[in-house]
């Protein structure tokens, strides 16, 4: 009902609408009942996640033009996919599943992976992990259309955005763009 009110408001005011997020792949933001769930296997996890993504993404598929399908799955300390109840049951295939399910539910929407990595020196592993994940998704023909960059650029003062950091950031963005 709250989401329906937001869609109604956007329509009444001639606004577009993006959806955020179908799978927040970070236990901090998942409900306790999901965090504490031990799925019997991949099929059970797919049933729960698939039903949720389908219900949410299809509800206003004719209006919501873009979805952040997966959000913040890369651990900034390691560059690896974060562990959740879904990854324990499905491994990294949870990402493929989420994007494929979203495509079925909202076939016209732009599907994005969204994350908060930034240009600061402390974000190298995070950026590298995001690139590895994107490469894997593209290699597996997962229907991903975009990379959302939140750029929480607040770990360092603007003066730290040196020419070296600018080049590293541009290289990261160009590599992502190069994947299509």
PyMOL commands that set and color helices and strands:
alter all, ss='L'
color gray80, all
select helices_A, chain A and resi 2-12+27-29+32-35+42-59+85-90+93-105+121-139+158-160+163-178
alter helices_A, ss='H'
color red, helices_A
select strands_A, chain A and resi 17-24+64-71+110-115+146-149
alter strands_A, ss='S'
color yellow, strands_A
deselect
rebuild
show_as cartoon
